[in-house]
Amino acid sequence: MKAGDGKLKAESRKRKVDSGEWFLAFLLSESLKTHVTFTLTAQINTRMKFHFFSIIGVVAVVTFAMCSTSPGEIRMVVEHRYLVFDMVQTESEEPEEPFGNTFYSEVDVIEAGATESSEAPGSQAEKVVLESGDGAYKITLDTTEAPDLTEWAQKEVGPMAVEWYPKLVKMLPSEGYEAPAAFSIIISTNANGVAATGGTRIRCAAKWFRANLKGEAVGAVFHEIVHVVQQYGRARRANPNATRTPGWLQEGIPDYIRWFIYEPRTHGAEITNRNLARAKYDASYRISANFLNWAVLKYDKELVQKLNASLRQGKYLDDQWKDYTGHTVQELGDEWRAEIEKKLGSAGAG
Ligand SMILES: [Zn+2]
């Protein structure tokens, strides 16, 4: 952020030091000719003098007409071309978080003549926080970047997430593990591919979702929610000796739960003559999901729970398959494939 007027900026900083208060300064440009000058329009204190209220204390000094404020909000109706924010550091004692108590969530600049009621991007309706039935989990659904998907997300994704997240947490326990109490699902216009999860943020690519709304869209979010429950990265951060997490299990487990427990009627993870050539147990995603389902039904009803727990604790080893089923994972993979080939009547294919 650049202050348009060095003097004003200097005054701002001086004031902070003197009073120990914090504010943002809104500077509005009036002249558009050769020299741009800025006028101080408003100062917003983002922290109360006493720290009882951690949210927002707004003190607005507005020099222009038609300005109204409500808690946490300032509205200005002005005729200017440039808007400059001079944000003053709030946490000088904590160098790693210099803006710890400086917040601004949204700035909407609406063109003159726009109707007052027109919803600006980022309005409340496009970002909702849902609570699971037992109140234990909070799920943020954010379609700010793709408002055309708001209705779909709130109708289809929200109820699924609220219903299934607590179920998934129960389905995939491990000793001492507490699943994240909150996570967000963000439909993003910047994301590529389908969707990805980092920690407790699921980012879905708006473009792909628009093209798949009637197809696999909701199930794709379901898959990502399983990643939020998995949290296999935690073991690695806590334990430098954590074993490697095989990618095919990290992706195969969410697809197993998706295709065989959440939406079995869609038969989305079947092996047919079309994909038989790729049917290797560690081919990941829905092929590995098919293998896991087969192994669960044939050898061990708790197999996925056991694998998940050891993966999350950073203790997974291929040898564990032998403990759980009496066979190595390679033997199981061969047996699974032979059964499929027999069923499809195309032994030796691929
Ligand atoms: Zn995945």
Residues whose N, C-alpha, C, O or C-beta is under 5 A from the ligand:
A	BS01	ZN	E251
